[in-house]
């Protein structure tokens, strides 16, 4: 990282090291709302951390976007930062380390916000202050003083604590590390205990409600209990830990102790909504609905958040459910009216909750369900349509899971095709996001969704066996897809073959062939898959079932088969060129993974390919085309960067994929020659992009490619001319020698080739006359001789770079954009593809430059040694 970017290493929410923005399943807009509610409930609980987190949520890093976050609001972010800074000055004025730690994060955040803005003066002012603070922070850490760092760690821990289960362990560890410096900080102790409790409750949620807790989970709850009790010993009036102790004891099936703790917590902090909600939920779980409602109704209006209103709605919904169960056992004839009335009360609360917080997804889901149950079919339909279109449902798998589960619960209210579609999408969702491997290595549904997913799978099979003709076949196709997702490829193949043989008009044959090919991919039979791809390519195209995807799968399968045996693969050209050939084919078909492997692995694979003259730049141009495709494949893969497409675009733009080596001891003028190679690579990539456009179009070479080709050839000529001049200048004996480069070309026009003997004679004389007293190495002489245009057919490319006079010229025929003729005075025309000539010019110039600079470097070192002696 450049010195000017040193501040990006300073710890804060936007620094890459904290990695807070790499969480696609968090609804940051909802999170923003929740942080504000928390600040309202407990204004002094970790207030600085919450304010700084709010600032972070207003300004996603460049190139990143938070889920459901609008455009960056820098002014609002700076407002939250200012409020945090003032709170630190007022409340932490007696703690130097607290001021140092918080101020470091505060000014680092400011620096990220000001960077790239027009206010340079403000940016320089913040940077200067931050540099002083960062130096103090680093010196403290080096001396072993971690007290300021404790406040930095807690700021990160507080942010991680809001990012879901996968970050709780890290947050807990950071709280514990900070507590080593401040053992009695009850807020941090509670933060650590809260993470422990969330981990425990998450583990418990995967166990059936009626089952006994496994011993390992009991032990984790016991740890949480001890942590919460320790806080009570330090501060007996801290109500929150007491409330959570009650929740912990309830999960440990110690209900009386739990209720006593909850009563105590509510008496200590009567306006705390969070504590009231914990108590109300526990009473609801215990079946004490009146007590639950009393607790929630007793809250002041200002404390009745959307969640409180939602829980009141659940009370009425639960009463309706109990009455419905009771009516099945003993009916009086009035139950239906009472049940509907209770459900309508519940619905009113759901709508009120959504009015307070439109992001409250559980209230929206329950509202849809209740509308369906009371016969409001149109309203229910509208509710579910809105739910499925919500961004927090589409982008967060667990949210979508709950919506689809709710829809299935009232499936009898909807037509069969919608029910089947929901089953299919639910199982697709589970396959993509909620699968794991069992002890036998077989893919299965994750415990958190297994019971529900198996019910959906059972219903899908039932429709396939018993459904109406057409619908049952569609269910069988869906079932084959799910079987494929679970690794049951043989079962899936058999089902697909049955459907192909049925020849039913509801099916598009491309879809069936595509699915069959996918089965073969899974079974590892790449040859059969490729045959299916050929068949698919001859059928009427369907966008979502492309033969390109199957071809890409096949080529990548063959790459992976070779790479899997990389430890024993023979280092011959055939094996390695095979890998590259398959990668290139997959790139042309749209595989993002193939692009990534080519750019990151090709250098190693090319170690034995230098003689094959692989068209690296051509492939890079094809990669650029692939990255711009809207229908590319294999975007998610093992070891994939966060955004592989952006990663590769940046790599190509910065010429990281094929850098030239630079001798550090070379003079600046020679280093510049190496730097100029990056320009010609860029020109060649542009040319390849134009050449790709030419295929399949009616445009002419002159219109599409001529300008890009000319840039390559002109630049190649200039680089070659300059580097040979650099060599000549180095070995020149007299200051008056001409500063020009000369390619002596002497043709034997009867044979249409270079007169080699005359070239050798003339070249010897040229060297002798131009470099008096200098003995050019024989290797160098030979190299220059063989460099002459048309010395052999491999050097035809150089004709494009040489300035011939009347004897020869090179022209392009307008009626054939692929063929380039070099017309000689007395000879047959020698055809040469234009595109190949352009590529060869670039690649050969690069090799010549490197070789010439190699000669130069040897000479340069030799001269330096002679001077030293």
N, C-alpha and C positions, 0 to 999 in steps of 0.2 A: 504493500500500500504506500502511496506517495506520502512524503512528509506533510504536505498540505492537508492530507486527510487523516492526520493522527487522531483527531477528536472522535473519529468513528469507532475507535477502540474503547472509548470511555463508556463504562457500563450505564445503560439506560434502556428504556422500553423499546427504542428504535434501533439500538445497536444490533447487528447481526448475531452477536454472541448470545443474546437473550432469546432470540428466536420466538418471539411472542406472536408473530403474524402468520406462522405456518400452521394454522388450525382452521381447516375449511368447514368444520362441523359446528362452529360456534356462531350463534346469531349475535353479532356485536351491537346491533341496534337495540335488541332486547337487553343485552348485557349492560349497555349504557343506562337504560332505564332502571335496571336493578341496582346498579351502583348508586344512583341518585336516591333511590328508595332507602338503601342501607344507610346512607349519610343522614337521611332524615330521621330514621329510627334511632340511630346511635351516632350522634354528631362527632363524638370524640374518639370513637373506636377506629384506630389505624386511619385517621383522617388524611394525613399527608399521602399515604400510599393510595388511598381511593381517589383523591383529587388528581394525582399524577397519572393514575390509570385512565381517568376520564380524558385527560389531555391527550394521552396516547391514542385513545379510540377516535379522536377527532382528526388525526393526521396519519393515515397509513403510509408506510414507507414507499418511496418511488418504485414503480413497477409492481407493487402489491396492491391488493384491494381486499378489505375486510368484507365479510359476508353482510349484505344489506347495509353497508355503510355508504352514505352519500359522498359528495365531493369533499375533499379535505377542508376543514374549517380552522385555519391557523389562528384567527383572532380568538375563537372560543377556546382553543387549546392553550393559548397564551394567558387567557383569563384564568383557567383552572390552575396553571402553573403559578401565576401571581398569587392566587389565593393560598396555595400550598406553601409558598415562600413566606408569606406573611404569618401563617400559622406557625411555621418553624421558628420565626423570629420571636413570636410572642410566647409560645408554649415551650420552646426548647432553648431558651436563651441561656440557661444555666448548664447546658450540656454541649460542650464544644464538639464532641464527636458526632452527636446527632446533627448539629448544624453542618459539619463538614460532609457527612455522608449524604444527607438529603440535598444539600446545595450542589454537590457534584452531579447527582442525577438530574436535578432541576436545570442546571445550566447546560448539561449535555443534551437534554430534550430541546432546550431553546436553540442550541447550535444546529440541531437537525432541522428545526422549523425555519430558521433564518437562512440556512445554506441554500444557495441558488436564488435567493430573493434579491431585490434591487438595493435594499438597505445595507450597503457594504459597511458603513460606519457602525451600525448596530451589531453586525456580524463580527467585526473585528473587536469590538468592545467585549462581547460575550466570549469570543475565543480567547482573548487575553486573560479574562477572569477564570475561565475554565482551565486554562493551562496551569495557572498558579495553583488552583484547587487539585488538579490531577497530579501535579508534582508532589504536593503534600500527601495526598492519598497513597501514591506509590511508595514514597519514603516511609510512611507509617507501616505499610505492609512489609516492606523490606526489613524494617527493624523489629517486626513481630507484633506490632500494635494493630490489632484487628477490630478495634472498637468502632471506628468510622465505617469500616467495611461491613460491620454487622447491620447497620441501617440500610446500606445498599442491598445486602442480601435479603433483608425483610421486604424491601420494596419489590424485588423480583418475586419473592415467595408469595406476596399478596396478589400479584398479577397472575402467577401460575395457578393460584388457588381458584381462579375463576374460569379456567380453561378446560375443565372436565377431568375425567378419571385418569387419563393418560399422563397428566402433569402433577397429580396429587403427591406422588412419592417424592418427586423433586422438590416440591414446595415444602413438604414436611422436613426433608433433609436440611433445607436452607434455614427454616425456623430453628431447628435444633442447633445448627452451627452458630447462629446469631445468639442463641441463649447461652452458649458457652462464655460469651463476653458479658452478657447481662442476665444472669440466672434467675432473677426475681421478676422479670418483665412479664406480668400476667397476660397482657395482650398477645405477646408472642407465644407464650405457653398455650393460650387458648387457640391461636392459629395452628400450632402443631397438633393439638388434640383434635381440632376440627378436621384436619386432613386425615388423621387416624380414623376418626368416626366415619367419614365419607367412604374410605376404603372398606371398612367393616360392613357398612350398610350395603355397599355395592356387591360385596361377596355374598351377603345374606339374601339379596334380591334374586340370586340365581338358584336359591333353594326353595322347594315347595313350601308354601305358607304353613302347612300342617306338620312338616317334617321337623325333627330335632336338629339343632345346629351341630355341624361337625365340630370335633374338638379343636381343630386349628382355627376355626372362626370364633369359637368361644374364647380362646386364648387372646385373639386380637381385640375382642370386646373388653376383656379384662384389662388389657393394656390401656385402652381408651378410658375405662373407668378410673384407673389409678392416676392417669394424667389429669383428668378433670377434678378429681378429689384433691390433688396437689395444688391446683389453682385456688380451690376453696380454702386451703390452709394458709395460703399467702394473702388472699383477699376474700374474706367471708361474704362481702357485700356485692361481689361481682356476679350479677344475676345470670348472665348468659351461660357460663360454664355449668351452673347449677341446673338450668333448663336442659342443656344437652346431656348432663349426667342422668336426668330423668329419662331422656330418650334412650340412652345407652342401657339403663337398667330395664326399661321396657323390652328392648331387644334381647336382653338376657333372661327374659321371662320373670323379672322381679317387679311385678306390677304395683304392689303396695308401696314399695320404696320409690318407684318411679313417680307415682302420683304425689307423694309427699315432697319430692324434689321440685316438681312442677308447681305445686301450690306455693312453696317457698320462693321460687324464682319470680312468680307473678306478683307476689306481695312486695318483693324488693324493687321491681321495675314494672309498675302497673301500666305504663303506656307503651311497653315494648311489644310491637306487633309480632315480631319473630317468635318471641317466647309464648305469646298467646296462641299462635298458630301451631307450635309444637304441642302444646297442651291439648288444644282442640282436636288435632289429628289423632292423638293417642286415645282420647275419649271416644272418638268416632270408630277407631279400630276395635275398641272394646265393646262397641255396640251401644254406647251411652250417647245417643244422638241429642237428647235434650240438653245434657251437660255441655256437649260440644257447641250447640247453638247459643247457649247462655254465655259461654266464654267469648264467642265472637261478637254477639250482640252488645256485650258490655264494653267493647272497645269504643273510645270516642270516635266521632265521625272522621276526624282528621287522620286517624290511624287505620281506617278501613280501606286498605289497598285492594287492588284487583284480586289478589290471592285470597284475601279475607272474604270478599263477595263470592268468589268461586267456591270456597269451602262451604259457605252457607247454602249455595245451590246444591252442592253434593249431599248435604244433610237431607234436603227434600227429596233428592233423587234416591237416596238410600232408604228413606221411609217408603217411597213408592215401590221399591224393589222388595222390601220386607212384606208389605201389604200384598203384593202380587204372589209371593211365595205362600203366604198364609191362606190366600183365597183358593189356592189349589187344593188345600187340605179341607177347608170348611168355608163354604160360600154363603153369603147372605143376600146376594143379588145387587148390592150397592157398591161393590168394590171397584168396578171399572170406572165409575164416575169419580170416586175418591182418588184412585190412582192417577187418572188424568189431571185432576186438580193439583195434586202434589207435583206432577211432572211439569205442569204449566208454571207453578211457583218456581221450580228449579230452573226452568228456561228463562224466566225473568231475571234471575240472579246471573245466569250465564251472559245474557245480553248486557246487563249492567257492568259485569266484570270486563267485558270486551270494550265497553264505552270508556272505562278507566284506562285500559291498556289493550290496544288492538293487537299487540304481539302475544297476548296470553293464549297460546295454542290449546292447552287443555280445556279452557272454557269454550273455544270454538268447536273442538271435537265433540265435547259433551252436548253443546247446543245442537249440532247436526244430528246426533243420536236421538236426543229427546224429540226433535221435530219429526223424525221418522216414526218414533214409537207412538206419538199422539195423532198420527195420520196427516201431518202437514207435509205431504210428499213433495210438493213443489219447493217449499222452503228448505226441506232436507236436501233435496237435489241441489239447490243453489248453494247451500252451506258446503256440501262436499265438493262441488265444482270450485268454489272459492278456496277451499282448503287445499285441493290438489294443485292449484295454481300458485299458492303462496310460496315465496322464495325460501322461507325457512322450512318448508316441507320438501320442496324439490331438492334442496342442497344438503339437508341434514337427514341421513338415513334413518336414525332412530325416530325422528319426528314423522317421517313418511310411514315407518312401520306402525306407529300408533294410529295414524289416520286410516290406514288400510285395515288394521285390526278392528277399528270402530265400524268401518263400512261393512265388514264381514259380519259383525254382530247383528246388524239390521238388514242383512242381505235379502231376506224374504220380502222386503219392501221395494226391491228393485228388480228390473227385468234380468233374465238369465245371462244375456250377453255381457252386461255390465258386471255381474257377479263373477263370471268366468275371467273377464279382463282383469278384475281386481285380484283374483287368486293368482293369475299368471304374473302380474306385476309385483305382487307381494313376494312370491317365491323368487323371482328375479332379484328383488331387493335383498333378500336373505342370502342368496348365492353370492352376490357381489360384495356384501358388507358383513355378513354374520356367519361365516363358516370357519371351521378349524379342522384339525386332523386328530383322529382318535388314536388309541394306543397301537392300532394295526397300520397306521399311516394312511387310513382312508378318510376322504373328506366328508365332514358331517356338519350339521348346523350347530352353531354356538349354543351353549347352555342357556344364554339369556333369551333366546328366541325359539329354542328347539321345540318346546311343547306346542306353541302356536304354529310354527312352520310345519310341523308334522300333521296338524289338523288341516291346514291348507292343502298339503300334499295329498292327504286322504280324500279330501273333497274333490280335488282335481282328478284323481284316479276314478272316483265314483262317477263323475260326469263323463269321463272317457268310456266307461263301461256301460252306463245306463242312460246317458243323455240322448237328446233327440239327434237324428241323423244330421250330420253337418257339424252340430255343436260338439258331438262326441269326438269327431275326427280332429276338430280344432283343439280340443282338450288333449288329445293324444300327441299332437304336434308340440303343444306347450310342455307336456310331460317329458317328451324326448329332450327338449331343451334343458329342463331342470335336471334330468338324469345326466346329461352331458356336463352340467355345472358341478354335479356331485362326483364326477369321474366315472360314472357307470356307462361307458361308451358303447359297450356291446349291446346293452339293453336299448340305448338310444338308437343305435344303428338298426336294430330289428324293427323298432317302431317306425322309423323313417321309411324303411323298405316297404312295410305294410301300407303306408300312406301313398308312396309312389305307385305301388301296384293297384291301389284303389282307384287311381285316375279320377278322383272326385273334382268337379269343377270349382269347388271353393278354394282350391290350392293353386298358387302360382308355382309352376315346376321349378323356377329359379330358386325359390325359397327352400323347397325340399332338397334340391341338389346341393345347395349351399350348406344346409344342415348336415347332410350326409358327408360332405367333404370335411366339415368340422369334426365329425365322429372319427374319420380316418386320421385327421391331425392328432386327435387325442389318443388314438390307438398307436400312433407312431408310424402308420403306413403312409409315408409321404408320396410314394409313387401313385397309389390309388387316389389320394387327395388331389394330386396334380392332374390326373385324368378327369376327375370331377370338375376341376377348375376349367379344363379345356371344354368340357360339355357345357358348363355354366356360361362360358364366354360366347357360345353359339346360340344361347337362348335370348329371347327379348330381355333387355336389361331392366333390372329393378334396383333402385338406388341403394337400399339397405342390404342387398344380397349380391355384392359385386364379386366377380371372379378375381379382381385385383387383390382383395383381402385374402382369398384362399392362396393365390400365388405367393403373396407376402408371407403367409403362415408357412408355406412349404419351404421357401428359400430360407427363412429364419430357422426353421426346424433343422435344415441341413447345416446351417452355420453352427447351431448349438450342438449338433451331433459331433461336428469336428472339434469345437472348442471344449466339449466335455472330455475328449481324449487328448487334450492339449499336452498333458504331461508325457505322453508316449508318442505323440504325433511325429512322424518322420519330418525332418527339416528339409524336405525337397520342395521344389517350386510348385509341383502339382497340388499338394495339400494346401499350401498357403494361398496360391492363386485361386483355388477352389473356394476358399472362404471369402476372399474379396469379390469373386465373381458373384457368389450368392448374395453377398451384402449389396452389391451394386444393383442386382436384379430386384431385391426387396425394396431398395430405395426408390427405384423407378415405379414400383407398385404402390408406394405410399407408406412404407414402414418407418415410423419415427425411431423405433428401437434400432433399426438397421443404420439410420443416419448417425445415431449416437455412437454405436459400436465402431462405425467407420472412422468417425472423427477422433475417437478416443483410443482406439486399438490399432488403427491401420499402421501407425509408425512402427509398432513392434512386428506386425505381420509383414511389413514391407522389407524387413532386414534382408531377406533372401530374394527380393523381387527387383533389385535395382536394374537387372538386365532386361526386364520385361517392359520397361517404359510404361508403367500404369498411368492412365490419364487421370491423375489425382484431381487436377483443377476441373476437368470435365465432370467428375463425380461430385465435386463440391457444388458446382452449378446445379446439378440434378438434386442435390440435397436442399439447396435454397428453394428450388421449385417445389420439392416435397413439403417443406416447412410452410409454404404458403397455401398448400391444398386445404380445402375444407373437409375433405373426406379421407384424411390419413388414418393409419391404423397403428396399433401397438404403442400408444402414447404413454401407458403406465407399465412399468417393468421394474424388475429388481435393480437396485443401485441407480435408479433414475433420479436426476436432480429434481428440485421442487417444481421447476418449470423447464422441462428438457428443450422445448422449442426456443424459449428466450436464451437459454444457456448456449445452444448451438449457434443461434444468430450472432450472439456476442462473440463466440469463439471464431466464427468465420470473419466477422467484421474486423476483429483485432488481429487477424492473420496468425492466430495461435496454432492453426492446424498444420502449417507447413513452414515454420520459421527457418531462415537461413542462419547457419552458424557465423559468428563474427569473431575474428581473432582479436583479442583485446589489445595486442601489441601493434596492430596495424595503424598506419597513419590515418588521420581523419578522412582524407579524400577517398581512401580505399573503403573505409567503413561506410561511407556514403553510397558506394556502389552496391554494397550488400543491402543497405536500406532501400535502394531503388528497386530491388527485386520485389519488394512487397507491392509496389505500384503495378508492376507488370502482371503479378498474380491477380491483382484486383481487376485490371483490364481484361485479363483472360477469363475471369469469372463472368464479367459483363458480357464478353463475347459468347461464352457458352450459353448464358441465359438467352441471348438473342437467337442463337442457333437452335435452341430448343423450341423457341416460338416459331421458327421457320417451318418446322415439321408440321404437316397437317394443315398448313395455310397456303393460300394462293399467292402470297406476297413474294417478291423477288429478293434475291440475295442483296442487291444494291440497296433496297429499301430497308431491310431488317438488319443485315449483318455487316455491310460494307464499312460503316463508320467505326463500329467496335473492332473489326479486324484491323483496320488501318491504325488504330491506337496501339494495338498489340505489336504490330510489325514496326511501327515508327519507334516505339519505346524500346523494343528489342534491339533494333539497329543502333539506337543512341547508347544503350547500356554497353553493347559489345564494342562500339567504337571507343567509348570512354575508358573501358577497362583495359583494352589493348594499348590505348594511349598511356594509361597509367603505368603499364608494364614497360613500354618503350621509354617513358620519361625517366623511370627508375634506372634503366641501364644506359641511358644517353650519356655520352662522355663530354660533349661540348655544349655550353649553354645556347649556342646559336643553332643547334639542330632543329629541324622543322617540327612543330608540335601538331603533326597530323598523323592519322592512321591510314595505312594503305593496304588494300587487299589486291595483290597482283594476280589477275586471272588471265590465263593464256589458254585459249581454246584451240582444239584441233577440230575445225569445223567439218572436216570430212567424216569424222567419227562422232560428231556431236557430243564431245566430252572434253574435259580438261586435258591439255597436253602436259602430262605429269612430269616428263623429263624437263620440259621447258620451264615449268613452274619451279622445279627444284633448282635449276640453274639460276633463274632470275631471282628467286627468293634468297639464295646464298649471296648473290651480288647485292641485293637490296639490304640485307642485314649488314654486310661488310661495309657498304658505303654509308649507311645511316648511323651505324654504331661503331665508329673507328676505335680500335683498341679493345673492343669488347668481344669476347668469345661466347656466343650464345650456346647454352647447353644443348647437346644433341637431342635430348628428349623434347626440349622446347621447339627446336627446329622442326622435328618430325610432327609435333602437334600442330604447328602453324601450317605446314605443308598440307596435312590431311584435312585441315579446316577449309580449304579452298572450295568454292561452289562446284558441285558436280564432280568432285574428286572421286566420289563413289555415290551410289544412289541414296545413301543415308544422308548426304549433305545437300540434297536438292532443296531443302527448306531454306538454305542460306541464299539461294537465288532471289528470294523475296526481299532480302535485306540489302542486296548489292545494287549499286547504281550503274547499270550497264548503259553503254551508249549504243549506237546504231546496230550493233551486231546481234543483240538479243533483247527481247522484251518479254514481259509476262502480262497476260491479259485474261480477263474472265469472260466467258461466253454468256450473254444475257439469257439465251434459251436453255441453259443448263447450269443452274446455280451450284451444283455439287462438284463440277469439274473445273480445275484450273490448268491451263496449258502454258507451258514454257516453250515459246516458239524460238527455235534456233535458225541461224541463217541457212545452213544446208543440212537438214536432218528431218527425220520424222517427228511429229508432235509427240511430246512426252506428257501423258495425262497425269494430273496430280490433284487430289481433292483439296479444295480451298480450306475447308475446316481443318483437315489434317495438317496442311501447311502452316496455318496459324498456330495450332497447338505445338507442332514440332519446333517452330521458331522460338516460342516462349520457353519450352522445356529444355531445348538444346542450348539456348543462350544462357539459361541458368546453370547448366552443367559446365559450359565453357567458362563462365564468370568464376565459378567456384574453382575450376582447375587453374585458370590464370592467376587467381588470387593465391592459390596454393603455391604456385611457382614463385609468385612475388614474395610471399611470406618467407619461404625458404631463403630467397636472395636477401630479403630484409634482415633476417636474423643473422645470416652469414656476414653481411656488412657490419652489423652492430658488434658482432664478436671480434671481427678484424679491428674495428675502431677501439674496442675495449682493450685489445692486446697491444 
